[in-house]
Amino acid sequence: MIGLDDGREKTYSFKQISNLEIVPDTFVMNEALKEKLQVSDSLYHGNQISEIILKVGATVAPYFKRQALFPNQSIIRHLDNGDLLIECTDVNEIEVLPIVKYWLPHITIISPEYLDKDLREIMTEYLQVN
């Protein structure tokens, strides 16, 4: 379920709703939000990253050419060495990081830089613990 709270998009999971109270209030559908949802592959809304650029290695590039594996994915460049540059727009990092981790070391986060840094910290922590 998605809604606006003081103008901010928020996503709610039905499984996490408890103590539901039914009230007679109604709401008016926000048409701009409805249109945005209809063209998005993303499952999450609110706290979106407007653009993530990824470099996909040539050895796994055919999988990403055949099918969009990321939400709102588009191939923005085919590099001479067979690598791809992929753009994901209006996505939540929770939708992107698990897929990047799965395809390591064949994917690199180009931007935003903080997302690449966060992933590297997660991987470093993992290696230190195990």
CNS distance restraints for C-alpha pairs under 8 A (distance, minus, plus):
assign (resid   1 and name CA) (resid  11 and name CA) 5.77 0.50 0.50
assign (resid   1 and name CA) (resid  12 and name CA) 5.06 0.50 0.50
assign (resid   1 and name CA) (resid  13 and name CA) 6.29 0.50 0.50
assign (resid   1 and name CA) (resid  14 and name CA) 7.06 0.50 0.50
assign (resid   2 and name CA) (resid   9 and name CA) 7.00 0.50 0.50
assign (resid   2 and name CA) (resid  10 and name CA) 5.67 0.50 0.50
assign (resid   2 and name CA) (resid  11 and name CA) 4.45 0.50 0.50
assign (resid   2 and name CA) (resid  12 and name CA) 6.05 0.50 0.50
assign (resid   2 and name CA) (resid  45 and name CA) 7.29 0.50 0.50
assign (resid   3 and name CA) (resid   9 and name CA) 5.80 0.50 0.50
assign (resid   3 and name CA) (resid  10 and name CA) 5.51 0.50 0.50
assign (resid   3 and name CA) (resid  11 and name CA) 6.63 0.50 0.50
assign (resid   4 and name CA) (resid   8 and name CA) 5.20 0.50 0.50
assign (resid   4 and name CA) (resid   9 and name CA) 4.66 0.50 0.50
assign (resid   4 and name CA) (resid  10 and name CA) 6.01 0.50 0.50
assign (resid   5 and name CA) (resid   9 and name CA) 6.46 0.50 0.50
assign (resid   5 and name CA) (resid  10 and name CA) 6.77 0.50 0.50
assign (resid   8 and name CA) (resid  46 and name CA) 6.89 0.50 0.50
assign (resid   9 and name CA) (resid  45 and name CA) 6.21 0.50 0.50
assign (resid   9 and name CA) (resid  46 and name CA) 4.62 0.50 0.50
assign (resid   9 and name CA) (resid  47 and name CA) 7.95 0.50 0.50
assign (resid  10 and name CA) (resid  45 and name CA) 6.23 0.50 0.50
assign (resid  10 and name CA) (resid  46 and name CA) 5.23 0.50 0.50
assign (resid  11 and name CA) (resid  44 and name CA) 6.43 0.50 0.50
assign (resid  11 and name CA) (resid  45 and name CA) 5.78 0.50 0.50
assign (resid  11 and name CA) (resid  46 and name CA) 6.79 0.50 0.50
assign (resid  12 and name CA) (resid  16 and name CA) 7.59 0.50 0.50
assign (resid  12 and name CA) (resid  17 and name CA) 7.78 0.50 0.50
assign (resid  13 and name CA) (resid  17 and name CA) 6.72 0.50 0.50
assign (resid  29 and name CA) (resid  34 and name CA) 7.44 0.50 0.50
assign (resid  30 and name CA) (resid  34 and name CA) 6.23 0.50 0.50
assign (resid  31 and name CA) (resid  35 and name CA) 6.16 0.50 0.50
assign (resid  32 and name CA) (resid  36 and name CA) 6.25 0.50 0.50
assign (resid  33 and name CA) (resid  37 and name CA) 6.20 0.50 0.50
assign (resid  34 and name CA) (resid  38 and name CA) 6.33 0.50 0.50
assign (resid  35 and name CA) (resid  39 and name CA) 6.72 0.50 0.50
assign (resid  36 and name CA) (resid  40 and name CA) 6.37 0.50 0.50
assign (resid  40 and name CA) (resid  71 and name CA) 7.71 0.50 0.50
assign (resid  40 and name CA) (resid  72 and name CA) 6.34 0.50 0.50
assign (resid  41 and name CA) (resid  71 and name CA) 4.98 0.50 0.50
assign (resid  41 and name CA) (resid  72 and name CA) 5.41 0.50 0.50
assign (resid  42 and name CA) (resid  71 and name CA) 5.31 0.50 0.50
assign (resid  42 and name CA) (resid  72 and name CA) 6.75 0.50 0.50
assign (resid  42 and name CA) (resid  90 and name CA) 7.60 0.50 0.50
assign (resid  42 and name CA) (resid  91 and name CA) 5.96 0.50 0.50
assign (resid  42 and name CA) (resid  92 and name CA) 7.69 0.50 0.50
assign (resid  42 and name CA) (resid  95 and name CA) 7.68 0.50 0.50
assign (resid  43 and name CA) (resid  95 and name CA) 7.82 0.50 0.50
assign (resid  44 and name CA) (resid  48 and name CA) 7.82 0.50 0.50
assign (resid  44 and name CA) (resid  91 and name CA) 7.13 0.50 0.50
assign (resid  44 and name CA) (resid  92 and name CA) 6.16 0.50 0.50
assign (resid  44 and name CA) (resid  95 and name CA) 7.88 0.50 0.50
assign (resid  45 and name CA) (resid  91 and name CA) 7.63 0.50 0.50
assign (resid  45 and name CA) (resid  92 and name CA) 7.27 0.50 0.50
assign (resid  46 and name CA) (resid  92 and name CA) 7.82 0.50 0.50
assign (resid  47 and name CA) (resid  92 and name CA) 6.47 0.50 0.50
assign (resid  48 and name CA) (resid  90 and name CA) 5.35 0.50 0.50
assign (resid  48 and name CA) (resid  91 and name CA) 5.08 0.50 0.50
assign (resid  48 and name CA) (resid  92 and name CA) 4.76 0.50 0.50
assign (resid  48 and name CA) (resid  93 and name CA) 7.64 0.50 0.50
assign (resid  49 and name CA) (resid  89 and name CA) 7.05 0.50 0.50
assign (resid  49 and name CA) (resid  90 and name CA) 5.35 0.50 0.50
assign (resid  49 and name CA) (resid  91 and name CA) 5.41 0.50 0.50
assign (resid  49 and name CA) (resid  92 and name CA) 5.86 0.50 0.50
assign (resid  49 and name CA) (resid  93 and name CA) 7.14 0.50 0.50
assign (resid  50 and name CA) (resid  89 and name CA) 5.23 0.50 0.50
assign (resid  50 and name CA) (resid  90 and name CA) 4.43 0.50 0.50
assign (resid  50 and name CA) (resid  91 and name CA) 6.77 0.50 0.50
assign (resid  51 and name CA) (resid  87 and name CA) 6.62 0.50 0.50
assign (resid  51 and name CA) (resid  88 and name CA) 5.67 0.50 0.50
assign (resid  51 and name CA) (resid  89 and name CA) 4.48 0.50 0.50
assign (resid  51 and name CA) (resid  90 and name CA) 6.23 0.50 0.50
assign (resid  51 and name CA) (resid  91 and name CA) 7.56 0.50 0.50
assign (resid  51 and name CA) (resid 111 and name CA) 7.87 0.50 0.50
assign (resid  51 and name CA) (resid 112 and name CA) 7.71 0.50 0.50
assign (resid  52 and name CA) (resid  87 and name CA) 5.63 0.50 0.50
assign (resid  52 and name CA) (resid  88 and name CA) 5.15 0.50 0.50
assign (resid  52 and name CA) (resid  89 and name CA) 6.44 0.50 0.50
assign (resid  52 and name CA) (resid 109 and name CA) 7.57 0.50 0.50
assign (resid  52 and name CA) (resid 110 and name CA) 7.59 0.50 0.50
assign (resid  52 and name CA) (resid 111 and name CA) 5.58 0.50 0.50
assign (resid  52 and name CA) (resid 112 and name CA) 6.14 0.50 0.50
assign (resid  53 and name CA) (resid  85 and name CA) 6.76 0.50 0.50
assign (resid  53 and name CA) (resid  86 and name CA) 5.67 0.50 0.50
assign (resid  53 and name CA) (resid  87 and name CA) 4.68 0.50 0.50
assign (resid  53 and name CA) (resid  88 and name CA) 6.60 0.50 0.50
assign (resid  53 and name CA) (resid 109 and name CA) 6.26 0.50 0.50
assign (resid  53 and name CA) (resid 110 and name CA) 5.31 0.50 0.50
assign (resid  53 and name CA) (resid 111 and name CA) 5.14 0.50 0.50
assign (resid  53 and name CA) (resid 112 and name CA) 7.31 0.50 0.50
assign (resid  54 and name CA) (resid  85 and name CA) 5.68 0.50 0.50
assign (resid  54 and name CA) (resid  86 and name CA) 5.13 0.50 0.50
assign (resid  54 and name CA) (resid  87 and name CA) 6.44 0.50 0.50
assign (resid  54 and name CA) (resid 107 and name CA) 6.64 0.50 0.50
assign (resid  54 and name CA) (resid 108 and name CA) 5.62 0.50 0.50
assign (resid  54 and name CA) (resid 109 and name CA) 4.62 0.50 0.50
assign (resid  54 and name CA) (resid 110 and name CA) 5.32 0.50 0.50
assign (resid  54 and name CA) (resid 111 and name CA) 7.15 0.50 0.50
assign (resid  55 and name CA) (resid  83 and name CA) 6.81 0.50 0.50
assign (resid  55 and name CA) (resid  84 and name CA) 5.68 0.50 0.50
assign (resid  55 and name CA) (resid  85 and name CA) 4.68 0.50 0.50
assign (resid  55 and name CA) (resid  86 and name CA) 6.32 0.50 0.50
assign (resid  55 and name CA) (resid 107 and name CA) 5.57 0.50 0.50
assign (resid  55 and name CA) (resid 108 and name CA) 5.11 0.50 0.50
assign (resid  55 and name CA) (resid 109 and name CA) 6.45 0.50 0.50
assign (resid  55 and name CA) (resid 110 and name CA) 6.62 0.50 0.50
assign (resid  56 and name CA) (resid  60 and name CA) 6.97 0.50 0.50
assign (resid  56 and name CA) (resid  61 and name CA) 5.97 0.50 0.50
assign (resid  56 and name CA) (resid  83 and name CA) 5.55 0.50 0.50
assign (resid  56 and name CA) (resid  84 and name CA) 5.06 0.50 0.50
assign (resid  56 and name CA) (resid  85 and name CA) 6.32 0.50 0.50
assign (resid  56 and name CA) (resid  86 and name CA) 7.28 0.50 0.50
assign (resid  56 and name CA) (resid 106 and name CA) 5.92 0.50 0.50
assign (resid  56 and name CA) (resid 107 and name CA) 4.63 0.50 0.50
assign (resid  56 and name CA) (resid 108 and name CA) 6.68 0.50 0.50
assign (resid  57 and name CA) (resid  61 and name CA) 5.92 0.50 0.50
assign (resid  57 and name CA) (resid  82 and name CA) 7.21 0.50 0.50
assign (resid  57 and name CA) (resid  83 and name CA) 4.64 0.50 0.50
assign (resid  57 and name CA) (resid  84 and name CA) 6.68 0.50 0.50
assign (resid  57 and name CA) (resid 106 and name CA) 4.97 0.50 0.50
assign (resid  57 and name CA) (resid 107 and name CA) 6.16 0.50 0.50
assign (resid  58 and name CA) (resid  62 and name CA) 7.66 0.50 0.50
assign (resid  58 and name CA) (resid  81 and name CA) 7.00 0.50 0.50
assign (resid  58 and name CA) (resid  82 and name CA) 4.53 0.50 0.50
assign (resid  58 and name CA) (resid  83 and name CA) 4.28 0.50 0.50
assign (resid  58 and name CA) (resid  84 and name CA) 7.09 0.50 0.50
assign (resid  59 and name CA) (resid  82 and name CA) 7.98 0.50 0.50
assign (resid  59 and name CA) (resid  83 and name CA) 7.99 0.50 0.50
assign (resid  59 and name CA) (resid 106 and name CA) 7.62 0.50 0.50
assign (resid  60 and name CA) (resid  64 and name CA) 7.22 0.50 0.50
assign (resid  60 and name CA) (resid 106 and name CA) 6.91 0.50 0.50
assign (resid  61 and name CA) (resid  65 and name CA) 6.24 0.50 0.50
assign (resid  61 and name CA) (resid  82 and name CA) 7.37 0.50 0.50
assign (resid  61 and name CA) (resid  83 and name CA) 6.43 0.50 0.50
assign (resid  61 and name CA) (resid  84 and name CA) 6.42 0.50 0.50
assign (resid  62 and name CA) (resid  66 and name CA) 6.07 0.50 0.50
assign (resid  63 and name CA) (resid  67 and name CA) 6.41 0.50 0.50
assign (resid  64 and name CA) (resid  68 and name CA) 5.82 0.50 0.50
assign (resid  64 and name CA) (resid  69 and name CA) 6.27 0.50 0.50
assign (resid  65 and name CA) (resid  75 and name CA) 7.75 0.50 0.50
assign (resid  68 and name CA) (resid  72 and name CA) 7.87 0.50 0.50
assign (resid  68 and name CA) (resid  73 and name CA) 5.79 0.50 0.50
assign (resid  68 and name CA) (resid  74 and name CA) 7.48 0.50 0.50
assign (resid  69 and name CA) (resid  73 and name CA) 7.32 0.50 0.50
assign (resid  69 and name CA) (resid  99 and name CA) 7.91 0.50 0.50
assign (resid  70 and name CA) (resid  88 and name CA) 6.90 0.50 0.50
assign (resid  70 and name CA) (resid  95 and name CA) 7.54 0.50 0.50
assign (resid  70 and name CA) (resid  96 and name CA) 6.57 0.50 0.50
assign (resid  70 and name CA) (resid  99 and name CA) 7.44 0.50 0.50
assign (resid  71 and name CA) (resid  88 and name CA) 6.53 0.50 0.50
assign (resid  71 and name CA) (resid  89 and name CA) 7.87 0.50 0.50
assign (resid  71 and name CA) (resid  91 and name CA) 6.86 0.50 0.50
assign (resid  71 and name CA) (resid  95 and name CA) 7.34 0.50 0.50
assign (resid  71 and name CA) (resid  96 and name CA) 7.84 0.50 0.50
assign (resid  72 and name CA) (resid  87 and name CA) 7.93 0.50 0.50
assign (resid  72 and name CA) (resid  88 and name CA) 5.19 0.50 0.50
assign (resid  72 and name CA) (resid  89 and name CA) 5.62 0.50 0.50
assign (resid  72 and name CA) (resid  90 and name CA) 7.31 0.50 0.50
assign (resid  72 and name CA) (resid  91 and name CA) 7.33 0.50 0.50
assign (resid  73 and name CA) (resid  86 and name CA) 6.66 0.50 0.50
assign (resid  73 and name CA) (resid  87 and name CA) 5.66 0.50 0.50
assign (resid  73 and name CA) (resid  88 and name CA) 4.55 0.50 0.50
assign (resid  73 and name CA) (resid  89 and name CA) 7.03 0.50 0.50
assign (resid  74 and name CA) (resid  86 and name CA) 5.72 0.50 0.50
assign (resid  74 and name CA) (resid  87 and name CA) 5.34 0.50 0.50
assign (resid  74 and name CA) (resid  88 and name CA) 6.54 0.50 0.50
assign (resid  75 and name CA) (resid  84 and name CA) 6.88 0.50 0.50
assign (resid  75 and name CA) (resid  85 and name CA) 6.03 0.50 0.50
assign (resid  75 and name CA) (resid  86 and name CA) 4.50 0.50 0.50
assign (resid  75 and name CA) (resid  87 and name CA) 6.26 0.50 0.50
assign (resid  76 and name CA) (resid  84 and name CA) 7.66 0.50 0.50
assign (resid  76 and name CA) (resid  85 and name CA) 5.63 0.50 0.50
assign (resid  76 and name CA) (resid  86 and name CA) 5.60 0.50 0.50
assign (resid  76 and name CA) (resid  87 and name CA) 6.43 0.50 0.50
assign (resid  77 and name CA) (resid  84 and name CA) 5.80 0.50 0.50
assign (resid  77 and name CA) (resid  85 and name CA) 5.09 0.50 0.50
assign (resid  77 and name CA) (resid  86 and name CA) 7.20 0.50 0.50
assign (resid  78 and name CA) (resid  82 and name CA) 6.54 0.50 0.50
assign (resid  78 and name CA) (resid  83 and name CA) 6.26 0.50 0.50
assign (resid  78 and name CA) (resid  84 and name CA) 4.81 0.50 0.50
assign (resid  78 and name CA) (resid  85 and name CA) 6.58 0.50 0.50
assign (resid  79 and name CA) (resid  83 and name CA) 5.20 0.50 0.50
assign (resid  79 and name CA) (resid  84 and name CA) 5.84 0.50 0.50
assign (resid  79 and name CA) (resid  85 and name CA) 7.54 0.50 0.50
assign (resid  91 and name CA) (resid  95 and name CA) 6.87 0.50 0.50
assign (resid  91 and name CA) (resid  96 and name CA) 7.60 0.50 0.50
assign (resid  92 and name CA) (resid  96 and name CA) 7.01 0.50 0.50
assign (resid  93 and name CA) (resid  97 and name CA) 5.86 0.50 0.50
assign (resid  93 and name CA) (resid 115 and name CA) 7.95 0.50 0.50
assign (resid  94 and name CA) (resid  98 and name CA) 7.00 0.50 0.50
assign (resid  95 and name CA) (resid  99 and name CA) 7.39 0.50 0.50
assign (resid  96 and name CA) (resid 100 and name CA) 6.27 0.50 0.50
assign (resid  97 and name CA) (resid 101 and name CA) 6.07 0.50 0.50
assign (resid  97 and name CA) (resid 119 and name CA) 7.45 0.50 0.50
assign (resid  98 and name CA) (resid 102 and name CA) 6.21 0.50 0.50
assign (resid  99 and name CA) (resid 103 and name CA) 6.41 0.50 0.50
assign (resid 100 and name CA) (resid 104 and name CA) 6.20 0.50 0.50
assign (resid 100 and name CA) (resid 107 and name CA) 6.18 0.50 0.50
assign (resid 100 and name CA) (resid 108 and name CA) 7.75 0.50 0.50
assign (resid 103 and name CA) (resid 107 and name CA) 6.12 0.50 0.50
assign (resid 104 and name CA) (resid 108 and name CA) 7.94 0.50 0.50
assign (resid 108 and name CA) (resid 116 and name CA) 7.72 0.50 0.50
assign (resid 109 and name CA) (resid 113 and name CA) 7.49 0.50 0.50
assign (resid 109 and name CA) (resid 115 and name CA) 7.23 0.50 0.50
assign (resid 109 and name CA) (resid 116 and name CA) 5.31 0.50 0.50
assign (resid 110 and name CA) (resid 116 and name CA) 7.17 0.50 0.50
assign (resid 111 and name CA) (resid 115 and name CA) 7.16 0.50 0.50
assign (resid 111 and name CA) (resid 116 and name CA) 7.20 0.50 0.50
assign (resid 112 and name CA) (resid 116 and name CA) 7.00 0.50 0.50
assign (resid 113 and name CA) (resid 117 and name CA) 6.25 0.50 0.50
assign (resid 114 and name CA) (resid 118 and name CA) 6.05 0.50 0.50
assign (resid 115 and name CA) (resid 119 and name CA) 6.22 0.50 0.50
assign (resid 116 and name CA) (resid 120 and name CA) 6.22 0.50 0.50
assign (resid 117 and name CA) (resid 121 and name CA) 6.23 0.50 0.50
assign (resid 118 and name CA) (resid 122 and name CA) 6.27 0.50 0.50
assign (resid 119 and name CA) (resid 123 and name CA) 6.20 0.50 0.50
assign (resid 120 and name CA) (resid 124 and name CA) 6.02 0.50 0.50
assign (resid 121 and name CA) (resid 125 and name CA) 6.06 0.50 0.50
assign (resid 122 and name CA) (resid 126 and name CA) 6.17 0.50 0.50
assign (resid 123 and name CA) (resid 127 and name CA) 6.21 0.50 0.50
assign (resid 124 and name CA) (resid 128 and name CA) 6.22 0.50 0.50
assign (resid 125 and name CA) (resid 129 and name CA) 6.23 0.50 0.50
assign (resid 126 and name CA) (resid 130 and name CA) 6.16 0.50 0.50
